[in-house]
Amino acid sequence: MRKIIVANRITMDGVLQAPSGPEDDPQYPFKWGGWATHYQDDQTFSTLSKIMSTPFDLLLGRRTYEVFASYWPYEKGAIADTFNRINKYVVATTPVDLSWETSILINKDVVNELKKLKEQDGPDLLVFGSSVLMQTLLSNHMVDVLHTWIFPVTIGEGQKLFEGGTQPQQWKLTESVVSKTGVIFASYALDGEVKLGSLAPDEVAKAALGRREKWKADRKS
C-alpha cells in the first residue's frame, strides 16, 4: 500500500501560496510571492534531499502541476532527472496539458480513484503545494505523513494549507530541526483521533460555574 506524503512550505499563519516568487501564482492578486526565498539554506536542501531519498511518484493539483511542468522538463540535475522520469498524477477537473512525459490525469471520482491509487503496489505519493487538492486529502483523512517547513513570516492572506478540508486529527511529531535562518522543519505521522481532557480542578469555583452558565445562555440568545 502506498502512502501519501505531503511536503509543504508554509508561513507561521499557514499560507502556502507562491513561496518561491511572485511569478508562481499570478492569477490572484497576491503581492507576497517569494516569501520563502530569503530563508532557504543548506538545511532546506538537506531536508528536501532526505524526503526524496526513497522512491516516490508525484501527486499534484492542477496549478502546482502546471508550475512544475513549465519548469522541470527544461532543467538539469538530480531533482529534474527524478521528476522527469517518475509518474506524475495530476488531479484536475478542468483541461490541463499533459505533454510532460509520464503524466497521468485523475479527473473523475477523485476520492475513490485516489483510494485505489493508494491501495496499489508502488512508490509512495509525494505532494507539494496543491492547496485545493490538499483540502480533498485532509477532508478524507488520506495524508499519511506531513512535512511542514514553517518559515518565520506572517502574511495574513493567501491560500493556506489548513482550510475547509481540515478534519480533527491527532498527529505525532516524528522529527524536527530548526535551521540557522529560523525555519522549523517538522515531520508528523498520523496518531489516531484527537484525545480530549480538562485541566479544570475537581471542585470548580462558583464564579467559574456562573461564567459557564452565562456563556451557554449567550449562545442561545
CORURSUL-V501974 format. One line per field, one symbol per residue. phi: phi as a letter, one per 40 degrees, with the letter a starting at -180 (. if undefined). burial: # if it has 16 or more other ideal C-beta (glycine too) atoms within 10 Angstrom, else .. A space follows every 10 residues. Layout:
phi=???
burial=???
This chain:
phi=.cccbbbbcb cccgcbcfcc icccaccbcb cbdgccccbc accdcccccc cccbdabcbb cdccdccccc bccbbbhccc dccccccbcb cabbdacbcc dgcbcbbbfd cccccccccc ciccbbbbff ccddcccccb fbccbbbbbc ccabbgahcb cbbcccbdac bbcbaaabcc cgcccbbbbd agcccbaacc cdbccdcccc cccccccccc c
burial=.######### #..####### ...##....# .##.##..## ..##..##.. #....##### #########. .#........ ..##.##### ##...#...# ..#..#.... ...#..##.. ...####### ########.. .######### #.#.#..### #...#..... #.......#. ..#.####.. .......... .......... .......... .
